[in-house]
Amino acid sequence: MGLYLITGGAGFIGSHLADALLARGDAVRVLDDLSTGRRENLPPAASLIVGDVADPAAVRAAMAGVDGCFHLAAIASVARAAEDWLGTNRANLVGTIAVLDAARGARTPVVYASSAAVYGDCPVQPIAETAPTAPRSAYGADKLACELHAAVATEVFGVPTVGLRFFNVFGPRQSPGSPYSGVISIFAGRLRRGEAVDVFGDGGQTRDFVYVADVVAALLGAMTRRPAGHRVFNVCTGHATSVRALAETIASLSGQALQARTHPPRPGDIRHSVGLPVAAREALGLAPPTPLRDGLADVLAWLAQGE
């Protein structure tokens, strides 16, 4: 039994991780400023520190005495980063450096969230971890910089670090009401209400949708197994799903006819983004991913509970 810190633990992914840690007998401490996270997401047994991940004093206090840190706090939005470049950089990159700096005294292990956005518009699909990194957004650039600082933390200061490049994560607790939510939560919310969904371009863009429980398994595996040196792994399924096929599946599960409003392609939108999961499955001991249709059914069931 250990004590683990989750930065951003009141958010979508972090709260699921808190549930899993407590279920296996660990203690959980959460650092979250509640800007997007919600207290009600957290299980009662988790202790919450309301604070800013870019505040070094707050991070040092939260890190004290823990056996490991899962660093998930971020403004995980390409659009928001374009609107508020400095503000998102402070949360995403400065916050990561604050975590790594707080970890180096006791060499506390840090497993942190990176993103498939580091790859940009990769010409080779599916994308392996060895593919060139060429981010096309401020968000992706920040995440790549986080990886570089984590490598320094490991190689220079001896802090064990593992980075996980999340692809398109979905699941319960992902708010469909936010303009920055994943496409699944937005589509599910609208289709269940019988509303039309917005499709940009021809809907043939493909993404790799990974269920939140599989992301939690990768986080736990990374902390438990911790490969030597600084490593980064894709967290994905290896399966491509087009935006239009996604909408059709959600409509079918919702018992609704698909209504779609088409719009011109968004400038800079990446056409295909599908990961190769082989390295993560081998190094982190991961099981096969949750089928997309099963995960979507869970999201719809969760939305129904809130009515």
C-alpha positions as a Markdown table, in Angstrom:
| # | Residue | x | y | z |
|---|---|---|---|---|
| 1 | Met | 0.0 | 0.0 | 0.0 |
| 2 | Gly | 1.4 | 3.4 | -1.0 |
| 3 | Leu | 0.5 | 7.0 | -1.0 |
| 4 | Tyr | 0.2 | 8.6 | -4.5 |
| 5 | Leu | -0.3 | 12.2 | -5.6 |
| 6 | Ile | -2.5 | 12.8 | -8.7 |
| 7 | Thr | -2.2 | 16.3 | -10.1 |
| 8 | Gly | -5.4 | 17.2 | -11.9 |
| 9 | Gly | -7.0 | 14.3 | -10.0 |
| 10 | Ala | -10.5 | 15.9 | -9.9 |
| 11 | Gly | -10.7 | 15.8 | -13.6 |
| 12 | Phe | -11.9 | 13.2 | -16.1 |
| 13 | Ile | -8.9 | 10.8 | -16.2 |
| 14 | Gly | -7.5 | 11.6 | -12.8 |
| 15 | Ser | -10.7 | 10.8 | -10.9 |
| 16 | His | -10.9 | 7.3 | -12.6 |
| 17 | Leu | -7.2 | 6.8 | -11.6 |
| 18 | Ala | -8.1 | 7.8 | -8.0 |
| 19 | Asp | -10.8 | 5.2 | -8.0 |
| 20 | Ala | -8.5 | 2.5 | -9.2 |
| 21 | Leu | -5.7 | 3.3 | -6.7 |
| 22 | Leu | -8.1 | 3.3 | -3.7 |
| 23 | Ala | -9.7 | 0.0 | -5.0 |
| 24 | Arg | -6.3 | -1.7 | -4.7 |
| 25 | Gly | -5.6 | -0.4 | -1.2 |
| 26 | Asp | -3.5 | 2.7 | -1.9 |
| 27 | Ala | -4.0 | 6.1 | -0.4 |
| 28 | Val | -4.6 | 9.1 | -2.7 |
| 29 | Arg | -3.8 | 12.8 | -2.5 |
| 30 | Val | -5.0 | 15.1 | -5.2 |
| 31 | Leu | -3.7 | 18.5 | -6.2 |
| 32 | Asp | -6.3 | 20.4 | -8.4 |
| 33 | Asp | -7.2 | 24.0 | -8.8 |
| 34 | Leu | -10.8 | 22.9 | -9.8 |
| 35 | Ser | -10.7 | 25.1 | -12.9 |
| 36 | Thr | -12.0 | 22.1 | -14.9 |
| 37 | Gly | -12.0 | 19.3 | -12.3 |
| 38 | Arg | -14.9 | 18.8 | -10.0 |
| 39 | Arg | -15.0 | 17.8 | -6.3 |
| 40 | Glu | -17.9 | 15.5 | -6.9 |
| 41 | Asn | -15.7 | 13.4 | -9.3 |
| 42 | Leu | -13.5 | 12.4 | -6.4 |
| 43 | Pro | -14.2 | 9.4 | -4.1 |
| 44 | Pro | -14.6 | 10.4 | -0.4 |
| 45 | Ala | -11.4 | 8.6 | 0.6 |
| 46 | Ala | -9.2 | 10.8 | -1.6 |
| 47 | Ser | -7.7 | 13.9 | 0.1 |
| 48 | Leu | -7.9 | 17.1 | -1.9 |
| 49 | Ile | -5.5 | 20.0 | -1.9 |
| 50 | Val | -6.9 | 22.9 | -3.9 |
| 51 | Gly | -3.9 | 24.5 | -5.5 |
| 52 | Asp | -2.1 | 25.6 | -8.7 |
| 53 | Val | 0.2 | 23.1 | -10.3 |
| 54 | Ala | 2.5 | 25.9 | -11.5 |
| 55 | Asp | 2.9 | 27.1 | -7.9 |
| 56 | Pro | 6.2 | 25.5 | -6.7 |
| 57 | Ala | 5.3 | 25.8 | -3.0 |
| 58 | Ala | 1.9 | 24.2 | -3.5 |
| 59 | Val | 3.5 | 21.3 | -5.5 |
| 60 | Arg | 6.2 | 20.7 | -2.9 |
| 61 | Ala | 3.6 | 20.5 | -0.1 |
| 62 | Ala | 1.5 | 18.1 | -2.1 |
| 63 | Met | 4.5 | 16.0 | -3.0 |
| 64 | Ala | 5.7 | 15.6 | 0.5 |
| 65 | Gly | 5.9 | 11.9 | 1.6 |
| 66 | Val | 4.3 | 10.4 | -1.4 |
| 67 | Asp | 5.6 | 7.2 | -3.1 |
| 68 | Gly | 4.9 | 8.4 | -6.6 |
| 69 | Cys | 3.2 | 11.2 | -8.6 |
| 70 | Phe | 0.8 | 10.8 | -11.5 |
| 71 | His | 1.0 | 14.2 | -13.2 |
| 72 | Leu | -2.2 | 14.8 | -15.2 |
| 73 | Ala | -2.9 | 18.5 | -14.5 |
| 74 | Ala | -3.1 | 20.4 | -17.8 |
| 75 | Ile | -5.2 | 22.5 | -20.0 |
| 76 | Ala | -5.8 | 19.7 | -22.5 |
| 77 | Ser | -7.1 | 21.7 | -25.4 |
| 78 | Val | -5.5 | 22.7 | -28.7 |
| 79 | Ala | -8.1 | 25.4 | -29.2 |
| 80 | Arg | -7.6 | 26.9 | -25.7 |
| 81 | Ala | -3.9 | 26.9 | -26.2 |
| 82 | Ala | -4.3 | 28.9 | -29.4 |
| 83 | Glu | -6.5 | 31.5 | -27.6 |
| 84 | Asp | -4.4 | 31.8 | -24.4 |
| 85 | Trp | -0.9 | 30.7 | -25.4 |
| 86 | Leu | 0.9 | 32.1 | -22.3 |
| 87 | Gly | -1.8 | 30.9 | -19.8 |
| 88 | Thr | -1.8 | 27.3 | -21.2 |
| 89 | Asn | 2.0 | 27.3 | -21.3 |
| 90 | Arg | 2.1 | 28.1 | -17.6 |
| 91 | Ala | -0.3 | 25.3 | -16.7 |
| 92 | Asn | 1.1 | 22.7 | -19.1 |
| 93 | Leu | 4.9 | 23.3 | -19.2 |
| 94 | Val | 5.7 | 25.4 | -16.1 |
| 95 | Gly | 3.4 | 23.1 | -14.1 |
| 96 | Thr | 5.3 | 20.0 | -15.3 |
| 97 | Ile | 8.7 | 21.6 | -14.4 |
| 98 | Ala | 7.3 | 22.4 | -10.9 |
| 99 | Val | 6.4 | 18.8 | -10.5 |
| 100 | Leu | 9.7 | 17.5 | -11.7 |
| 101 | Asp | 11.6 | 20.0 | -9.5 |
| 102 | Ala | 9.6 | 18.9 | -6.4 |
| 103 | Ala | 10.3 | 15.3 | -7.2 |
| 104 | Arg | 14.1 | 15.5 | -7.5 |
| 105 | Gly | 14.9 | 15.9 | -3.8 |
| 106 | Ala | 13.5 | 12.4 | -2.9 |
| 107 | Arg | 13.7 | 11.2 | -6.5 |
| 108 | Thr | 10.0 | 10.5 | -6.4 |
| 109 | Pro | 8.8 | 8.6 | -9.5 |
| 110 | Val | 6.7 | 10.6 | -11.9 |
| 111 | Val | 4.4 | 9.2 | -14.5 |
| 112 | Tyr | 3.1 | 12.1 | -16.6 |
| 113 | Ala | 0.6 | 12.7 | -19.4 |
| 114 | Ser | 1.9 | 13.6 | -22.8 |
| 115 | Ser | -0.1 | 13.6 | -26.0 |
| 116 | Ala | -0.3 | 12.3 | -29.5 |
| 117 | Ala | -0.3 | 16.0 | -30.4 |
| 118 | Val | 3.5 | 15.8 | -30.3 |
| 119 | Tyr | 3.5 | 13.9 | -33.6 |
| 120 | Gly | 1.6 | 16.6 | -35.5 |
| 121 | Asp | 0.5 | 15.5 | -39.0 |
| 122 | Cys | 2.5 | 12.3 | -39.2 |
| 123 | Pro | 2.8 | 10.9 | -42.7 |
| 124 | Val | 3.2 | 7.3 | -41.5 |
| 125 | Gln | 0.3 | 5.5 | -39.9 |
| 126 | Pro | 0.0 | 3.9 | -37.5 |
| 127 | Ile | 2.4 | 6.0 | -35.5 |
| 128 | Ala | 5.1 | 4.4 | -33.4 |
| 129 | Glu | 7.0 | 6.1 | -30.6 |
| 130 | Thr | 10.0 | 6.3 | -32.9 |
| 131 | Ala | 8.1 | 8.6 | -35.4 |
| 132 | Pro | 9.4 | 12.1 | -35.8 |
| 133 | Thr | 7.8 | 14.7 | -33.4 |
| 134 | Ala | 6.5 | 17.8 | -35.2 |
| 135 | Pro | 3.7 | 19.4 | -33.3 |
| 136 | Arg | 1.4 | 21.7 | -35.1 |
| 137 | Ser | -0.1 | 23.4 | -32.0 |
| 138 | Ala | 1.0 | 25.2 | -29.0 |
| 139 | Tyr | -0.5 | 22.4 | -26.9 |
| 140 | Gly | 1.6 | 19.8 | -28.7 |
| 141 | Ala | 4.7 | 21.9 | -28.4 |
| 142 | Asp | 4.2 | 22.2 | -24.7 |
| 143 | Lys | 3.7 | 18.5 | -24.3 |
| 144 | Leu | 6.9 | 17.7 | -26.3 |
| 145 | Ala | 8.8 | 20.2 | -24.1 |
| 146 | Cys | 7.4 | 18.3 | -21.1 |
| 147 | Glu | 9.0 | 15.2 | -22.4 |
| 148 | Leu | 12.4 | 16.9 | -22.9 |
| 149 | His | 12.3 | 18.2 | -19.3 |
| 150 | Ala | 11.3 | 14.8 | -18.0 |
| 151 | Ala | 14.3 | 13.3 | -19.8 |
| 152 | Val | 16.5 | 15.9 | -18.1 |
| 153 | Ala | 14.9 | 15.1 | -14.7 |
| 154 | Thr | 15.8 | 11.4 | -15.2 |
| 155 | Glu | 19.2 | 11.6 | -16.8 |
| 156 | Val | 20.6 | 14.6 | -14.8 |
| 157 | Phe | 18.7 | 14.4 | -11.4 |
| 158 | Gly | 17.9 | 10.7 | -11.2 |
| 159 | Val | 14.1 | 11.2 | -11.0 |
| 160 | Pro | 12.3 | 8.1 | -12.5 |
| 161 | Thr | 10.0 | 9.3 | -15.2 |
| 162 | Val | 7.6 | 7.7 | -17.7 |
| 163 | Gly | 5.7 | 9.7 | -20.3 |
| 164 | Leu | 2.4 | 8.5 | -21.8 |
| 165 | Arg | 1.3 | 9.9 | -25.1 |
| 166 | Phe | -2.5 | 9.8 | -24.9 |
| 167 | Phe | -4.5 | 9.5 | -28.1 |
| 168 | Asn | -8.2 | 10.3 | -28.0 |
| 169 | Val | -9.3 | 9.3 | -24.5 |
| 170 | Phe | -13.0 | 9.0 | -23.8 |
| 171 | Gly | -15.3 | 7.7 | -21.1 |
| 172 | Pro | -17.7 | 8.6 | -18.3 |
| 173 | Arg | -17.1 | 12.0 | -16.6 |
| 174 | Gln | -15.9 | 13.6 | -19.8 |
| 175 | Ser | -18.3 | 16.6 | -20.0 |
| 176 | Pro | -20.3 | 17.0 | -23.2 |
| 177 | Gly | -21.1 | 20.6 | -22.2 |
| 178 | Ser | -17.6 | 22.0 | -22.7 |
| 179 | Pro | -16.5 | 23.2 | -26.2 |
| 180 | Tyr | -13.1 | 21.7 | -25.4 |
| 181 | Ser | -14.4 | 18.2 | -24.7 |
| 182 | Gly | -13.6 | 15.2 | -26.8 |
| 183 | Val | -15.7 | 14.6 | -29.9 |
| 184 | Ile | -17.3 | 11.5 | -28.3 |
| 185 | Ser | -18.8 | 13.3 | -25.3 |
| 186 | Ile | -20.1 | 16.0 | -27.6 |
| 187 | Phe | -21.6 | 13.6 | -30.1 |
| 188 | Ala | -23.1 | 11.4 | -27.4 |
| 189 | Gly | -24.8 | 14.4 | -25.6 |
| 190 | Arg | -26.3 | 15.8 | -28.8 |
| 191 | Leu | -27.4 | 12.5 | -30.4 |
| 192 | Arg | -29.1 | 11.3 | -27.2 |
| 193 | Arg | -31.1 | 14.6 | -27.3 |
| 194 | Gly | -32.0 | 14.0 | -30.9 |
| 195 | Glu | -29.9 | 17.0 | -32.0 |
| 196 | Ala | -27.6 | 17.2 | -35.1 |
| 197 | Val | -23.9 | 16.9 | -34.8 |
| 198 | Asp | -21.3 | 19.0 | -36.5 |
| 199 | Val | -19.0 | 17.3 | -39.0 |
| 200 | Phe | -16.1 | 19.2 | -40.5 |
| 201 | Gly | -15.0 | 18.3 | -44.0 |
| 202 | Asp | -16.1 | 14.9 | -45.3 |
| 203 | Gly | -16.0 | 13.2 | -41.9 |
| 204 | Gly | -13.3 | 10.9 | -43.1 |
| 205 | Gln | -10.7 | 12.0 | -40.6 |
| 206 | Thr | -9.6 | 9.1 | -38.5 |
| 207 | Arg | -8.7 | 9.0 | -34.8 |
| 208 | Asp | -7.6 | 6.4 | -32.3 |
| 209 | Phe | -10.2 | 6.4 | -29.5 |
| 210 | Val | -9.0 | 4.8 | -26.2 |
| 211 | Tyr | -11.3 | 4.1 | -23.3 |
| 212 | Val | -10.4 | 5.7 | -20.0 |
| 213 | Ala | -10.1 | 2.4 | -18.1 |
| 214 | Asp | -7.4 | 1.3 | -20.5 |
| 215 | Val | -5.6 | 4.7 | -19.9 |
| 216 | Val | -5.8 | 4.0 | -16.1 |
| 217 | Ala | -4.3 | 0.6 | -16.7 |
| 218 | Ala | -1.4 | 2.2 | -18.6 |
| 219 | Leu | -0.8 | 4.7 | -15.8 |
| 220 | Leu | -0.7 | 2.0 | -13.2 |
| 221 | Gly | 1.5 | -0.2 | -15.3 |
| 222 | Ala | 4.0 | 2.7 | -15.9 |
| 223 | Met | 4.3 | 3.4 | -12.2 |
| 224 | Thr | 4.6 | -0.3 | -11.2 |
| 225 | Arg | 7.0 | -1.4 | -14.0 |
| 226 | Arg | 8.9 | 1.8 | -14.6 |
| 227 | Pro | 11.3 | 0.9 | -17.4 |
| 228 | Ala | 14.9 | 2.0 | -17.0 |
| 229 | Gly | 15.7 | 5.5 | -18.1 |
| 230 | His | 13.2 | 8.0 | -19.4 |
| 231 | Arg | 10.7 | 6.4 | -21.7 |
| 232 | Val | 7.6 | 7.5 | -23.5 |
| 233 | Phe | 4.8 | 5.2 | -24.7 |
| 234 | Asn | 1.7 | 5.6 | -26.9 |
| 235 | Val | -1.6 | 5.0 | -25.1 |
| 236 | Cys | -3.9 | 4.0 | -27.9 |
| 237 | Thr | -5.7 | 1.0 | -29.5 |
| 238 | Gly | -4.1 | 0.8 | -32.9 |
| 239 | His | -7.6 | 1.0 | -34.5 |
| 240 | Ala | -8.7 | 3.8 | -36.8 |
| 241 | Thr | -12.2 | 5.2 | -36.6 |
| 242 | Ser | -13.5 | 7.9 | -38.9 |
| 243 | Val | -15.5 | 10.8 | -37.4 |
| 244 | Arg | -18.5 | 9.9 | -39.5 |
| 245 | Ala | -18.4 | 6.2 | -38.5 |
| 246 | Leu | -18.1 | 7.3 | -34.9 |
| 247 | Ala | -21.2 | 9.4 | -35.2 |
| 248 | Glu | -23.1 | 6.6 | -36.9 |
| 249 | Thr | -22.2 | 4.1 | -34.1 |
| 250 | Ile | -23.2 | 6.5 | -31.3 |
| 251 | Ala | -26.5 | 7.2 | -33.1 |
| 252 | Ser | -27.1 | 3.5 | -33.4 |
| 253 | Leu | -26.5 | 2.9 | -29.7 |
| 254 | Ser | -28.7 | 5.8 | -28.9 |
| 255 | Gly | -31.6 | 4.6 | -31.0 |
| 256 | Gln | -31.5 | 7.8 | -33.0 |
| 257 | Ala | -31.3 | 8.6 | -36.7 |
| 258 | Leu | -28.0 | 10.4 | -37.5 |
| 259 | Gln | -28.5 | 14.1 | -38.3 |
| 260 | Ala | -25.3 | 15.8 | -39.3 |
| 261 | Arg | -24.5 | 19.4 | -40.1 |
| 262 | Thr | -21.5 | 19.6 | -42.5 |
| 263 | His | -19.0 | 22.5 | -42.3 |
| 264 | Pro | -15.8 | 23.3 | -44.2 |
| 265 | Pro | -12.7 | 21.6 | -42.9 |
| 266 | Arg | -11.0 | 23.3 | -40.0 |
| 267 | Pro | -7.7 | 25.0 | -40.8 |
| 268 | Gly | -4.8 | 22.8 | -39.7 |
| 269 | Asp | -7.0 | 19.8 | -38.9 |
| 270 | Ile | -4.9 | 16.6 | -38.9 |
| 271 | Arg | -6.4 | 14.0 | -41.3 |
| 272 | His | -5.3 | 10.8 | -39.6 |
| 273 | Ser | -3.9 | 10.1 | -36.2 |
| 274 | Val | -3.7 | 6.4 | -35.2 |
| 275 | Gly | -1.1 | 5.0 | -32.8 |
| 276 | Leu | 0.9 | 1.8 | -32.6 |
| 277 | Pro | 0.3 | 0.3 | -29.1 |
| 278 | Val | 2.9 | -2.6 | -29.2 |
| 279 | Ala | 5.6 | -1.1 | -27.1 |
| 280 | Ala | 3.3 | 0.0 | -24.3 |
| 281 | Arg | 1.6 | -3.4 | -24.2 |
| 282 | Glu | 4.9 | -5.2 | -23.9 |
| 283 | Ala | 6.6 | -2.8 | -21.5 |
| 284 | Leu | 3.6 | -2.0 | -19.3 |
| 285 | Gly | 1.9 | -5.4 | -19.3 |
| 286 | Leu | -1.4 | -4.1 | -20.9 |
| 287 | Ala | -4.4 | -6.2 | -21.9 |
| 288 | Pro | -6.1 | -5.8 | -25.2 |
| 289 | Pro | -8.1 | -2.6 | -25.3 |
| 290 | Thr | -11.8 | -2.2 | -24.6 |
| 291 | Pro | -13.8 | -2.4 | -27.8 |
| 292 | Leu | -15.0 | 1.0 | -29.0 |
| 293 | Arg | -18.7 | 0.0 | -29.0 |
| 294 | Asp | -18.5 | -1.3 | -25.4 |
| 295 | Gly | -16.9 | 1.9 | -24.2 |
| 296 | Leu | -19.5 | 4.0 | -26.0 |
| 297 | Ala | -22.2 | 2.1 | -24.4 |
| 298 | Asp | -20.7 | 2.9 | -21.0 |
| 299 | Val | -20.6 | 6.6 | -21.8 |
| 300 | Leu | -24.3 | 6.6 | -22.9 |
| 301 | Ala | -25.3 | 4.7 | -19.7 |
| 302 | Trp | -23.4 | 7.3 | -17.6 |
| 303 | Leu | -25.2 | 10.1 | -19.4 |
| 304 | Ala | -28.5 | 8.5 | -18.8 |
| 305 | Gln | -27.8 | 8.4 | -15.0 |
| 306 | Gly | -27.5 | 12.2 | -15.0 |
| 307 | Glu | -31.0 | 12.8 | -16.4 |
